[in-house]
Amino acid sequence: MEWIRRVFRSEIRESHVALALIFCLVIMSAMSVALVWQAQIIANQREAIRWLEQLKAGN
């Protein structure tokens, strides 16, 4: 419990804030790319499901 107090009482330097912002930017960029990639996979699966439904119905 004492180490938590020490961590939160330490001074935050401007360089630490800049590093945290850069880290967040990189992570959010990666998440955006992953989201677009997943959307493409879902769209392809939707097309495959429609094709299978048509095949099953005999159309």
Steps between C-alpha positions, in 0.01 A plus 500: 500500500787733573645460150169618352528823698858548382406443136213746504694765693790507256525800273392458143746645255407642163704232326292231669180662377639516146598132513154407630333696219723338236427156646124568493521625143682186386257270681194683363642486149551126531147458631361700206683281251374188679143634492512562124653155447225334707230691310632359172498147642141542622392629158658198331327265746166668430545435128586135567193458722272648232652267240445198727140604570432529127662162441286343773179660370579387145484844341 
